[in-house]
Amino acid sequence: MAASGLYGMDAVIVPVIHAVEWWSSVSAASVAGMSTADTLTVPLGGPALPQERRLVTAIPGPRSQQLLERKAAAVPAGVGHTAPIHAVAAGGGVVVDADGNSLIDLGSGIAVTTVGNSHPAVVAAVAQQAAQFTHTCFMISPYDSYVAVAEALNRLTPGDHEKKTALFNSGAEAVENAVKIARKFTGRPAVVAFDHAYHGRTNLTMGLTAKAMPYKLGFGPFAGEIYRAPLSYPFRDGLSGPDAAARAIAMIEKQIGASQVAAVLIEPIQGEGGFIVPADGFLPALADWCRQNGVVFIADEVQTGFARTGAMFASELFDVVPDLVTTAKGIAAGLPLAAVTGRAEIMDASHAGGLGGTYGGNPIACAAALAAIDVYESDDLAGRARDLGEVLVARLEALRAADARIGDVRGRGAMIAAEFVDPATGAPDATLAAAVAKASIAEGVIVLTCGTYGNVIRFLPPLSIPDTLVHEAFDVIGAALAAN
């Protein structure tokens, strides 16, 4: 049910179990006293939420605990969660839970809500498209928004060569299709991925992913003709970019043979593997080798794409022009959409019907993507990411100067991480990273861990977050570190 005129914007009426007070006239106590059949009028447009950390209860609160018990009874144990809350609203830099707690969001749903949750432009575009039609299947009855998203990605991704784009549902699906396309184009079987890589949870992408637990353990056997090369990891290997590339190329040539390699697949900055930024010269050397040997160079920009790193795509930071680019996450501001964009001659290698899927390029997701892309460009969110990155790095470097257990601070733009180590040996300290993350969440700051060794905390704030919230979040994180 919709209401208008309240709070100067449109609103929606929802059951109270899916809403929470965030304006002064409704207290947390009154919300807690309502039944699940009661309703509240909630303003649309996430950024209208007060941008504050507010703890009404301990985390998790009683309502979240009840809902998490329902989750445990209805959802498989394999579907875990990081923050023990039940979210009911989000916008700007906060997530509001069912108990009225407002948490600072430094995760963006794993780099998805980059423009901010429920951005008004995205909400409006989704509503308009949903009123027109929700689905026809692009492979049956094509529509404009799919083509418009393809045109935007052809324009925005690195390189001025002729490009084409196919749309899918998830990052893993995009990676699978990029591999299909590369194999079809080259007629070769082998695919090279890298240490610390994360590319998804499907059978093929589990094989491409480097980390066994929790992603691969017990789920094999995996797809064949997948090989792993060493990554440039400056904090741990000390190699220059060209030397690290030479090491990787030597392994590829000796163990596989260049003539057998269809594609080299790499995240320009590692995501789940620990936000590892390769040394300068590493990616260009790999791309040059691929060109010289007829190998398709695929940049997995699922996590790094769409202004996150201070450029529209992270490949730009390294002066690399990939043959194929995979995208998802931030592409549609929370709606499921993914893409493979690349050189037209490579993308056209597949026969008709070889690419696609029932839901790929869903019209509502495409409408959201077009609105989000407009926001990225018109609001210069790449510039905002660079500004946020300066704040994130400054706060983390101050913590590192005072505490040698932070071994490395790295990243680009608003994709920054801290690696926790034993200061005496440099060995990864996953226990400390987990403790700091858990304590921060308990105090109302959502942070995410990552890394092959589980010893990295990553920071992926929505680009709509106010700097004041970032500073408050790091006050909390600093206290959590000191207490552990």
ChimeraX attribute file (.defattr): number of C-alpha atoms within 10 A of each C-alpha:
attribute: neighborCount
match mode: 1-to-1
recipient: residues
	/A:1	7
	/A:2	12
	/A:3	13
	/A:4	12
	/A:5	9
	/A:6	13
	/A:7	11
	/A:8	8
	/A:9	12
	/A:10	14
	/A:11	18
	/A:12	15
	/A:13	16
	/A:14	17
	/A:15	15
	/A:16	21
	/A:17	21
	/A:18	16
	/A:19	22
	/A:20	29
	/A:21	24
	/A:22	20
	/A:23	11
	/A:24	7
	/A:25	7
	/A:26	12
	/A:27	14
	/A:28	19
	/A:29	12
	/A:30	10
	/A:31	20
	/A:32	18
	/A:33	9
	/A:34	14
	/A:35	11
	/A:36	11
	/A:37	9
	/A:38	12
	/A:39	18
	/A:40	18
	/A:41	19
	/A:42	22
	/A:43	21
	/A:44	23
	/A:45	23
	/A:46	20
	/A:47	19
	/A:48	17
	/A:49	20
	/A:50	15
	/A:51	19
	/A:52	19
	/A:53	21
	/A:54	17
	/A:55	17
	/A:56	14
	/A:57	13
	/A:58	12
	/A:59	20
	/A:60	20
	/A:61	19
	/A:62	15
	/A:63	18
	/A:64	18
	/A:65	17
	/A:66	13
	/A:67	16
	/A:68	18
	/A:69	12
	/A:70	11
	/A:71	15
	/A:72	12
	/A:73	10
	/A:74	9
	/A:75	12
	/A:76	9
	/A:77	10
	/A:78	7
	/A:79	8
	/A:80	10
	/A:81	9
	/A:82	12
	/A:83	18
	/A:84	17
	/A:85	25
	/A:86	22
	/A:87	20
	/A:88	16
	/A:89	24
	/A:90	25
	/A:91	27
	/A:92	29
	/A:93	31
	/A:94	34
	/A:95	29
	/A:96	26
	/A:97	25
	/A:98	27
	/A:99	29
	/A:100	26
	/A:101	27
	/A:102	27
	/A:103	28
	/A:104	29
	/A:105	28
	/A:106	26
	/A:107	22
	/A:108	30
	/A:109	19
	/A:110	20
	/A:111	29
	/A:112	27
	/A:113	29
	/A:114	32
	/A:115	33
	/A:116	27
	/A:117	26
	/A:118	21
	/A:119	25
	/A:120	17
	/A:121	16
	/A:122	28
	/A:123	18
	/A:124	17
	/A:125	19
	/A:126	21
	/A:127	13
	/A:128	13
	/A:129	18
	/A:130	15
	/A:131	9
	/A:132	10
	/A:133	10
	/A:134	13
	/A:135	16
	/A:136	14
	/A:137	17
	/A:138	20
	/A:139	15
	/A:140	8
	/A:141	8
	/A:142	13
	/A:143	16
	/A:144	12
	/A:145	20
	/A:146	24
	/A:147	17
	/A:148	15
	/A:149	24
	/A:150	23
	/A:151	15
	/A:152	16
	/A:153	23
	/A:154	22
	/A:155	16
	/A:156	16
	/A:157	24
	/A:158	22
	/A:159	17
	/A:160	11
	/A:161	13
	/A:162	11
	/A:163	22
	/A:164	20
	/A:165	24
	/A:166	23
	/A:167	29
	/A:168	26
	/A:169	22
	/A:170	21
	/A:171	26
	/A:172	25
	/A:173	26
	/A:174	28
	/A:175	32
	/A:176	20
	/A:177	21
	/A:178	28
	/A:179	24
	/A:180	18
	/A:181	25
	/A:182	28
	/A:183	22
	/A:184	19
	/A:185	18
	/A:186	18
	/A:187	12
	/A:188	17
	/A:189	18
	/A:190	23
	/A:191	23
	/A:192	20
	/A:193	25
	/A:194	21
	/A:195	19
	/A:196	25
	/A:197	28
	/A:198	27
	/A:199	29
	/A:200	21
	/A:201	18
	/A:202	19
	/A:203	17
	/A:204	20
	/A:205	25
	/A:206	24
	/A:207	27
	/A:208	29
	/A:209	24
	/A:210	21
	/A:211	20
	/A:212	13
	/A:213	11
	/A:214	9
	/A:215	17
	/A:216	19
	/A:217	10
	/A:218	9
	/A:219	13
	/A:220	10
	/A:221	11
	/A:222	15
	/A:223	13
	/A:224	11
	/A:225	15
	/A:226	17
	/A:227	18
	/A:228	21
	/A:229	19
	/A:230	16
	/A:231	25
	/A:232	28
	/A:233	21
	/A:234	16
	/A:235	17
	/A:236	10
	/A:237	10
	/A:238	12
	/A:239	17
	/A:240	17
	/A:241	22
	/A:242	18
	/A:243	16
	/A:244	25
	/A:245	26
	/A:246	16
	/A:247	16
	/A:248	20
	/A:249	20
	/A:250	14
	/A:251	16
	/A:252	20
	/A:253	13
	/A:254	9
	/A:255	11
	/A:256	17
	/A:257	13
	/A:258	20
	/A:259	14
	/A:260	19
	/A:261	27
	/A:262	28
	/A:263	28
	/A:264	25
	/A:265	26
	/A:266	24
	/A:267	29
	/A:268	26
	/A:269	24
	/A:270	26
	/A:271	26
	/A:272	25
	/A:273	22
	/A:274	28
	/A:275	30
	/A:276	26
	/A:277	21
	/A:278	24
	/A:279	21
	/A:280	16
	/A:281	18
	/A:282	23
	/A:283	28
	/A:284	19
	/A:285	18
	/A:286	22
	/A:287	21
	/A:288	13
	/A:289	18
	/A:290	22
	/A:291	13
	/A:292	10
	/A:293	13
	/A:294	15
	/A:295	26
	/A:296	27
	/A:297	26
	/A:298	28
	/A:299	29
	/A:300	32
	/A:301	24
	/A:302	27
	/A:303	30
	/A:304	31
	/A:305	26
	/A:306	31
	/A:307	27
	/A:308	33
	/A:309	29
	/A:310	26
	/A:311	21
	/A:312	24
	/A:313	25
	/A:314	27
	/A:315	25
	/A:316	17
	/A:317	14
	/A:318	16
	/A:319	14
	/A:320	21
	/A:321	21
	/A:322	26
	/A:323	25
	/A:324	29
	/A:325	30
	/A:326	32
	/A:327	29
	/A:328	32
	/A:329	27
	/A:330	30
	/A:331	32
	/A:332	26
	/A:333	29
	/A:334	24
	/A:335	23
	/A:336	24
	/A:337	29
	/A:338	29
	/A:339	28
	/A:340	29
	/A:341	30
	/A:342	29
	/A:343	20
	/A:344	16
	/A:345	12
	/A:346	21
	/A:347	22
	/A:348	16
	/A:349	16
	/A:350	16
	/A:351	8
	/A:352	8
	/A:353	8
	/A:354	12
	/A:355	16
	/A:356	17
	/A:357	16
	/A:358	14
	/A:359	18
	/A:360	24
	/A:361	31
	/A:362	24
	/A:363	26
	/A:364	25
	/A:365	30
	/A:366	29
	/A:367	27
	/A:368	29
	/A:369	30
	/A:370	23
	/A:371	23
	/A:372	26
	/A:373	25
	/A:374	15
	/A:375	16
	/A:376	22
	/A:377	15
	/A:378	9
	/A:379	12
	/A:380	15
	/A:381	24
	/A:382	22
	/A:383	20
	/A:384	20
	/A:385	27
	/A:386	21
	/A:387	16
	/A:388	27
	/A:389	24
	/A:390	15
	/A:391	17
	/A:392	25
	/A:393	21
	/A:394	13
	/A:395	16
	/A:396	22
	/A:397	17
	/A:398	11
	/A:399	20
	/A:400	18
	/A:401	11
	/A:402	11
	/A:403	14
	/A:404	15
	/A:405	22
	/A:406	25
	/A:407	20
	/A:408	17
	/A:409	23
	/A:410	19
	/A:411	22
	/A:412	23
	/A:413	26
	/A:414	31
	/A:415	28
	/A:416	26
	/A:417	27
	/A:418	27
	/A:419	28
	/A:420	27
	/A:421	22
	/A:422	15
	/A:423	14
	/A:424	8
	/A:425	7
	/A:426	15
	/A:427	14
	/A:428	21
	/A:429	20
	/A:430	22
	/A:431	13
	/A:432	20
	/A:433	25
	/A:434	19
	/A:435	15
	/A:436	24
	/A:437	23
	/A:438	20
	/A:439	20
	/A:440	23
	/A:441	25
	/A:442	19
	/A:443	20
	/A:444	24
	/A:445	28
	/A:446	25
	/A:447	26
	/A:448	24
	/A:449	23
	/A:450	21
	/A:451	24
	/A:452	19
	/A:453	17
	/A:454	21
	/A:455	23
	/A:456	31
	/A:457	24
	/A:458	28
	/A:459	25
	/A:460	30
	/A:461	35
	/A:462	28
	/A:463	28
	/A:464	21
	/A:465	23
	/A:466	16
	/A:467	15
	/A:468	10
	/A:469	20
	/A:470	21
	/A:471	14
	/A:472	15
	/A:473	23
	/A:474	17
	/A:475	14
	/A:476	20
	/A:477	22
	/A:478	18
	/A:479	15
	/A:480	19
	/A:481	20
	/A:482	12
	/A:483	10
	/A:484	11
